[in-house]
Amino acid sequence: MVDSEGNSAKIDHNVGFAHHVSFFYNHTIFDSGPGPSGVVGLPQPLWNGQVSHYEANDYRMSEDWTVTPRLLNHFSIGGNTFFKNSYSPNSGKNWKDKVCIKNAVDCNTNFPNIGFSDETGWGSTTYNGTEQPNWSIKEDLSWVRGAHIMKFGYAFTSQRANGFGQQNIGSKETRNAYEEI
């Protein structure tokens, strides 16, 4: 199953003859997971797939200023917020009281994975995502001189990636890595 929705708006406005301002905004949500007839392959909680949720907000504002017929200034500022989370549909389903061993991995957070050497494993990982805020600013000055166009300017962008998640805490390999620390 894939479900997405998006809304956007753009406004353009001429302020007199020399100035043009513009604003753009977009909001998008995207979800994916098993369809109405359930998962393909092994049933939950043994299914090793993940569902995903993405959400983004994008915005941009710009101004074009015709200083003279041969000199144009373009200024823009914008940013976006992006959030992604992928996880097992087993997360948060109270498996701890149903099948988990006391004082072992918390099955409500991460249903244990069972691996086989030649086959696909059973179970899946818990919350695993990233948040990626971004903003930028840019200014360009274009100057027309005869048959030549000269452009001057600067641009600055700030991008971050804030990851989160517990990845695969139920796997044997991960438990062994924690024990070695």
Secondary structure, DSSP 8 states (H G I E B T S, - for coil): -EEEEEEEEEEEEEETTTEEEEEEEEEEEEEE--BTTB-SSS-TTT----EEEEEEEEEEEEEEEEEETTEEEEEEEEEEEEEEEEE-TTTTS-GGGTT--TTS--TTT----B--SSS--BS----EEEE--EEEEEEEEEEEETTEEEEEEEEEEEE--EEEE-TTTTSHHHHHHHHH-
